[in-house]
């Protein structure tokens, strides 16, 4: 039997800087751009206005923040939405089911 050893970081080599996909960089760029635009528009902002102006960048950073077992929060939310509203049905077999027998 042929057994191949796949390095644990083989998927990281496909990512930009080892962490980001192109979509992640686009989301961060849009969030950062909106934040800079709001900060330019607001002249002498109050504390509340400053917090509101920084929210797009914080939200974008939260979406691309890496979490365990998923690429990032955006991928986790995508999986939750596709599971909850998708057309595919998922059947639970349990962890000890043998697929080769009909018992």
MDAnalysis code that builds the backbone (N, CA, C; Angstrom):
import MDAnalysis as mda
import numpy as np

u = mda.Universe.empty(309, n_residues=103, atom_resindex=np.repeat(np.arange(103), 3), trajectory=True)
u.add_TopologyAttr("name", ["N", "CA", "C"] * 103)
u.add_TopologyAttr("resid", np.arange(1, 104))
u.add_TopologyAttr("resname", ["UNK", "UNK", "UNK", "UNK", "UNK", "UNK", "UNK", "UNK", "UNK", "UNK", "UNK", "UNK", "UNK", "UNK", "UNK", "UNK", "UNK", "UNK", "UNK", "UNK", "UNK", "UNK", "UNK", "UNK", "UNK", "UNK", "UNK", "UNK", "UNK", "UNK", "UNK", "UNK", "UNK", "UNK", "UNK", "UNK", "UNK", "UNK", "UNK", "UNK", "UNK", "UNK", "UNK", "UNK", "UNK", "UNK", "UNK", "UNK", "UNK", "UNK", "UNK", "UNK", "UNK", "UNK", "UNK", "UNK", "UNK", "UNK", "UNK", "UNK", "UNK", "UNK", "UNK", "UNK", "UNK", "UNK", "UNK", "UNK", "UNK", "UNK", "UNK", "UNK", "UNK", "UNK", "UNK", "UNK", "UNK", "UNK", "UNK", "UNK", "UNK", "UNK", "UNK", "UNK", "UNK", "UNK", "UNK", "UNK", "UNK", "UNK", "UNK", "UNK", "UNK", "UNK", "UNK", "UNK", "UNK", "UNK", "UNK", "UNK", "UNK", "UNK", "UNK"])
u.atoms.positions = np.array([
    [0.853, -1.179, 0.000],
    [0.000, 0.000, 0.000],
    [0.894, 1.237, 0.000],
    [0.580, 2.175, -0.880],
    [1.344, 3.416, -0.936],
    [0.835, 4.386, 0.111],
    [1.742, 4.864, 0.913],
    [1.388, 5.861, 1.920],
    [2.247, 7.089, 1.680],
    [1.583, 8.220, 1.555],
    [2.288, 9.455, 1.296],
    [2.232, 10.333, 2.533],
    [3.314, 10.947, 2.827],
    [3.378, 11.874, 3.949],
    [3.150, 13.281, 3.409],
    [2.065, 13.907, 3.842],
    [1.739, 15.252, 3.403],
    [2.110, 16.209, 4.533],
    [2.939, 17.192, 4.261],
    [3.313, 18.132, 5.316],
    [2.107, 18.881, 5.851],
    [2.133, 19.195, 7.135],
    [1.006, 19.877, 7.769],
    [0.795, 21.273, 7.205],
    [1.836, 21.897, 6.707],
    [1.698, 23.264, 6.219],
    [1.589, 23.344, 4.699],
    [1.166, 22.280, 4.047],
    [1.088, 22.292, 2.584],
    [0.035, 23.257, 2.068],
    [-1.045, 23.476, 2.812],
    [-2.067, 24.425, 2.370],
    [-1.649, 25.859, 2.643],
    [-0.810, 26.068, 3.659],
    [-0.366, 27.423, 3.960],
    [0.480, 28.001, 2.836],
    [1.130, 27.141, 2.064],
    [1.977, 27.645, 0.986],
    [1.149, 28.262, -0.139],
    [-0.134, 27.945, -0.216],
    [-1.006, 28.528, -1.231],
    [-1.573, 29.881, -0.805],
    [-1.368, 30.262, 0.448],
    [-1.916, 31.500, 0.973],
    [-0.905, 32.638, 0.847],
    [-1.396, 33.846, 0.770],
    [-0.545, 35.026, 0.700],
    [-0.002, 35.304, 2.096],
    [1.302, 35.367, 2.216],
    [1.999, 35.517, 3.493],
    [1.686, 34.375, 4.461],
    [1.178, 33.265, 3.960],
    [0.879, 32.106, 4.778],
    [-0.415, 32.204, 5.561],
    [-1.158, 33.313, 5.426],
    [-2.378, 33.493, 6.207],
    [-3.598, 33.909, 5.390],
    [-3.407, 34.666, 4.313],
    [-4.523, 35.334, 3.658],
    [-4.780, 34.794, 2.263],
    [-6.069, 34.762, 1.895],
    [-6.445, 34.535, 0.505],
    [-6.678, 35.906, -0.128],
    [-6.904, 35.924, -1.421],
    [-7.170, 37.191, -2.104],
    [-8.446, 37.835, -1.562],
    [-9.446, 37.021, -1.265],
    [-10.702, 37.538, -0.706],
    [-10.463, 38.208, 0.638],
    [-9.611, 37.609, 1.471],
    [-9.298, 38.208, 2.770],
    [-8.663, 39.579, 2.609],
    [-7.735, 39.693, 1.678],
    [-7.074, 40.981, 1.457],
    [-8.036, 42.020, 0.901],
    [-8.973, 41.582, 0.050],
    [-9.978, 42.509, -0.481],
    [-10.883, 43.010, 0.635],
    [-11.320, 42.108, 1.519],
    [-12.177, 42.502, 2.644],
    [-11.441, 43.479, 3.557],
    [-10.178, 43.192, 3.872],
    [-9.392, 44.105, 4.713],
    [-9.158, 45.439, 4.013],
    [-8.917, 45.402, 2.713],
    [-8.710, 46.635, 1.966],
    [-9.941, 47.520, 1.947],
    [-11.101, 46.906, 1.758],
    [-12.351, 47.680, 1.761],
    [-12.612, 48.262, 3.149],
    [-12.418, 47.453, 4.182],
    [-12.604, 47.949, 5.553],
    [-11.639, 49.060, 5.892],
    [-10.371, 48.898, 5.516],
    [-9.382, 49.945, 5.767],
    [-9.663, 51.201, 4.964],
    [-10.081, 51.023, 3.713],
    [-10.415, 52.182, 2.874],
    [-11.590, 52.971, 3.416],
    [-12.628, 52.261, 3.861],
    [-13.783, 52.953, 4.442],
    [-13.394, 53.689, 5.720],
    [-12.540, 53.072, 6.528],
    [-12.105, 53.714, 7.768],
    [-11.315, 54.986, 7.470],
    [-10.389, 54.903, 6.525],
    [-9.603, 56.094, 6.165],
    [-10.510, 57.172, 5.593],
    [-11.455, 56.787, 4.735],
    [-12.388, 57.750, 4.155],
    [-13.219, 58.438, 5.242],
    [-13.720, 57.664, 6.205],
    [-14.510, 58.259, 7.293],
    [-13.660, 59.176, 8.162],
    [-12.413, 58.791, 8.395],
    [-11.547, 59.644, 9.207],
    [-11.189, 60.940, 8.482],
    [-11.097, 60.897, 7.145],
    [-10.830, 62.112, 6.369],
    [-12.059, 63.014, 6.359],
    [-13.244, 62.411, 6.230],
    [-14.484, 63.196, 6.172],
    [-14.769, 63.888, 7.499],
    [-14.547, 63.172, 8.602],
    [-14.864, 63.737, 9.915],
    [-13.783, 64.734, 10.330],
    [-14.187, 65.948, 10.550],
    [-13.280, 66.982, 11.030],
    [-13.488, 67.135, 12.534],
    [-12.412, 66.960, 13.296],
    [-12.461, 67.055, 14.753],
    [-13.547, 66.127, 15.326],
    [-13.386, 64.796, 15.155],
    [-14.438, 63.865, 15.588],
    [-14.501, 63.713, 17.106],
    [-15.701, 63.447, 17.579],
    [-15.881, 63.121, 18.992],
    [-15.472, 61.663, 19.185],
    [-15.475, 61.225, 20.418],
    [-15.079, 59.848, 20.712],
    [-16.026, 58.851, 20.056],
    [-17.319, 59.104, 20.102],
    [-18.296, 58.210, 19.488],
    [-18.126, 58.165, 17.971],
    [-17.908, 59.305, 17.356],
    [-17.686, 59.338, 15.904],
    [-16.404, 58.600, 15.526],
    [-15.377, 58.720, 16.345],
    [-14.125, 58.034, 16.091],
    [-14.302, 56.520, 16.178],
    [-15.056, 56.058, 17.160],
    [-15.327, 54.622, 17.300],
    [-16.122, 54.122, 16.102],
    [-17.115, 54.876, 15.676],
    [-17.922, 54.492, 14.512],
    [-17.072, 54.476, 13.244],
    [-16.139, 55.422, 13.135],
    [-15.278, 55.484, 11.950],
    [-14.322, 54.289, 11.892],
    [-13.915, 53.768, 13.024],
    [-12.968, 52.649, 13.063],
    [-13.675, 51.291, 12.917],
    [-14.975, 51.244, 13.088],
    [-15.725, 49.985, 13.019],
    [-15.550, 49.193, 11.719],
    [-15.511, 49.812, 10.521],
    [-15.314, 48.999, 9.310],
    [-14.004, 48.211, 9.324],
    [-12.925, 48.823, 9.774],
    [-11.643, 48.129, 9.841],
    [-11.668, 47.027, 10.901],
    [-12.286, 47.290, 12.038],
    [-12.385, 46.263, 13.078],
    [-13.223, 45.075, 12.613],
    [-14.329, 45.356, 11.929],
    [-15.185, 44.286, 11.421],
    [-14.457, 43.457, 10.372],
    [-13.727, 44.118, 9.471],
    [-12.971, 43.414, 8.436],
    [-11.869, 42.562, 9.066],
    [-11.190, 43.103, 10.069],
    [-10.140, 42.348, 10.749],
    [-10.722, 41.140, 11.470],
    [-11.905, 41.284, 12.054],
    [-12.563, 40.156, 12.719],
    [-12.917, 39.062, 11.716],
    [-13.338, 39.460, 10.511],
    [-13.712, 38.470, 9.500],
    [-12.522, 37.633, 9.029],
    [-11.342, 38.209, 8.978],
    [-10.173, 37.467, 8.497],
    [-9.304, 36.944, 9.639],
    [-9.762, 37.069, 10.873],
    [-9.015, 36.565, 12.020],
    [-9.014, 35.038, 11.997],
    [-7.853, 34.398, 12.073],
    [-7.817, 32.930, 12.015],
    [-8.334, 32.296, 13.303],
    [-9.097, 31.211, 13.133],
    [-9.582, 30.443, 14.280],
    [-9.295, 28.968, 14.035],
    [-9.318, 28.186, 15.092],
    [-8.985, 26.768, 14.997],
    [-9.984, 26.003, 14.128],
    [-9.480, 25.055, 13.343],
    [-10.253, 24.147, 12.495],
    [-10.908, 24.825, 11.299],
    [-10.776, 26.120, 11.140],
    [-11.295, 26.848, 9.989],
    [-10.217, 27.823, 9.541],
    [-10.301, 28.289, 8.310],
    [-9.322, 29.264, 7.833],
    [-9.459, 30.575, 8.600],
    [-10.698, 31.046, 8.714],
    [-10.951, 32.277, 9.464],
    [-12.438, 32.367, 9.798],
    [-12.832, 33.448, 10.454],
    [-14.220, 33.617, 10.886],
    [-15.158, 33.684, 9.685],
    [-14.701, 34.303, 8.601],
    [-15.534, 34.402, 7.396],
    [-15.841, 33.003, 6.841],
    [-14.861, 32.110, 6.863],
    [-15.074, 30.738, 6.392],
    [-16.026, 29.990, 7.321],
    [-15.891, 30.198, 8.624],
    [-16.803, 29.566, 9.584],
    [-18.238, 30.019, 9.344],
    [-18.446, 31.330, 9.175],
    [-19.803, 31.826, 8.916],
    [-20.349, 31.295, 7.599],
    [-19.502, 31.188, 6.601],
    [-19.920, 30.626, 5.315],
    [-20.357, 29.169, 5.468],
    [-19.613, 28.399, 6.243],
    [-19.980, 27.002, 6.472],
    [-21.276, 26.875, 7.263],
    [-21.465, 27.730, 8.250],
    [-22.707, 27.703, 9.034],
    [-23.908, 28.036, 8.147],
    [-23.770, 29.061, 7.302],
    [-24.868, 29.458, 6.417],
    [-25.170, 28.361, 5.398],
    [-24.124, 27.755, 4.813],
    [-24.376, 26.698, 3.827],
    [-24.975, 25.457, 4.485],
    [-24.622, 25.193, 5.744],
    [-25.218, 24.062, 6.444],
    [-26.678, 24.329, 6.797],
    [-26.970, 25.541, 7.274],
    [-28.324, 25.868, 7.724],
    [-29.288, 26.090, 6.559],
    [-28.830, 26.710, 5.485],
    [-29.736, 27.086, 4.406],
    [-29.434, 26.385, 3.092],
    [-28.472, 25.491, 3.084],
    [-28.099, 24.803, 1.852],
    [-29.077, 23.707, 1.484],
    [-28.967, 23.249, 0.261],
    [-29.853, 22.197, -0.227],
    [-29.346, 20.807, 0.136],
    [-28.061, 20.703, 0.453],
    [-27.477, 19.406, 0.762],
    [-27.955, 18.929, 2.125],
    [-28.272, 17.645, 2.222],
    [-28.692, 17.066, 3.493],
    [-27.514, 16.327, 4.099],
    [-27.325, 16.525, 5.385],
    [-26.248, 15.867, 6.113],
    [-26.853, 14.786, 7.002],
    [-26.305, 13.581, 6.898],
    [-26.804, 12.461, 7.687],
    [-25.749, 12.061, 8.702],
    [-26.161, 11.897, 9.933],
    [-25.247, 11.512, 10.992],
    [-25.139, 9.997, 11.027],
    [-23.916, 9.501, 10.937],
    [-23.683, 8.064, 11.019],
    [-23.016, 7.686, 12.325],
    [-22.387, 8.609, 12.956],
    [-21.634, 8.303, 14.162],
    [-20.200, 7.980, 13.799],
    [-19.351, 7.935, 14.773],
    [-17.932, 7.742, 14.506],
    [-17.538, 6.281, 14.399],
    [-18.417, 5.354, 14.805],
    [-18.036, 3.944, 14.805],
    [-18.771, 3.126, 13.745],
    [-19.418, 3.763, 12.799],
    [-20.151, 3.042, 11.759],
    [-19.173, 2.461, 10.756],
    [-19.412, 1.197, 10.398],
    [-18.599, 0.561, 9.356],
    [-19.366, 0.665, 8.047],
    [-18.752, 1.273, 7.066],
    [-19.416, 1.472, 5.783],
    [-19.460, 0.218, 4.919],
    [-18.612, -0.772, 5.210],
    [-18.523, -1.929, 4.335],
    [-19.493, -3.057, 4.704],
    [-20.222, -2.930, 5.775],
    [-21.180, -3.971, 6.174],
    [-22.565, -3.375, 6.301],
    [-23.555, -4.233, 6.224],
    [-24.956, -3.787, 6.343],
    [-25.557, -4.163, 7.690],
    [-24.749, -4.419, 8.678],
    [-25.265, -4.819, 9.988],
    [-25.843, -3.664, 10.755],
])
